[in-house]
């Protein structure tokens, strides 16, 4: 099975062809407001005030985004307060991203004479790069070049019964074809971490899965809260989920049934292909940039009903450079959001389709999106603000 993608110098294959402008801030946002085909993060994270551990995470994430296969070229500038932090300096980011072999241009705000002049220079440089990368042509690539990430949310019984298993079935097929799949949400493996650990490729991976869940559990207790008193959230409970363990046992179905090859830090790229767990928070605006930094060309959100019958969707992907596929097995959710939901697996609950057929249908949709078909989220020009995962206090 194949898709049509953009072949990059480092051997990866993109499903989109953007110019990324980094780091986030006034300069990057201003450039992207003027140049079609350019993307950047919009975030309020106080990078310069972070601890060394969090600064390492931020640097890893920014470099990973620049090296994502969906990015054809990168513009890096040295504007912003974080420039005085060595690992976040624009020149350092540019040097690391350039190792991928893709074009990287550096804009020096000081040499240009200030922010306004740097924005003008950045627009000029970015336009040239967009014009250059637009000449790239899609060519066939097999599924082994695809990397997908998934989270679930507003979970209800349809999520654990069909929605997540359908994604898991698709993940299994992708991994069997040599591709890469990443799932996250450490809060939602608590109570099911030992079931996941039994699927670990080796003892070290098993220990890391359990340790990740234990860290979040202890971190919650340190605030005076038992995470089981705040999760499931009220919407989950209203939808029929009673305990965190019950929620977690349904959530892990999105990981399929194959061995877990490793546990990734936020924004860390896998060392090989296969199925991986990423240690992330539950929020999609935090999770998806980490997935994209790890190389995911496409991200998925498996949506339940969440006990919120008034809710409709009009949300783009916070992964910025990775298209988002919205999926659900809840008929009411699907009917309310026909122009947002890309995939419906409730046909299995309704007896119209078997789970393998629904999973194969999702894989076909992934191939179409990878080959250029727009998801509903991609039809919006609005850019969802993102945050990066910082575990320490901001000083």
Buried (B, 14 or more C-beta within 10 A) or exposed (E): EEBBBBBBEEEBBBBBBBBBBBBBBEBBBBBBEEBEBBBBBBBEBEBBBBBEEBBBBBBBBBBBBBBBBBBBBBBBBBBBEBBEBEBBBBEBBBBBBBEBEBBBBBBBBEEBEEBEEBBBBBBEBBBBBBEEBEEBEBEEBEBBBBBBBBBBBBBBBBBBBBBBBBBBBBBBBBBEBEBBBBBBBBBBBBBBBEEBBEBBBEEEBBEBBBEBBEEBBEEBEEEEEEBBEEBBBEBBBBBBBEBBEBBBBBBBBBBBEBEBBBBBBBBBBBEEBBBBBBBBBBBBBBBBBBBBBBBBBBBBBBBBBBBBEEBBBEBBBBBBBBBBBBBBBBBEBBEBBEEBBBBBBBBBBEEEBEBEBBBBBBBEBBBBBBBBBEBBBBEBEEBBEBBBBBBEEEE
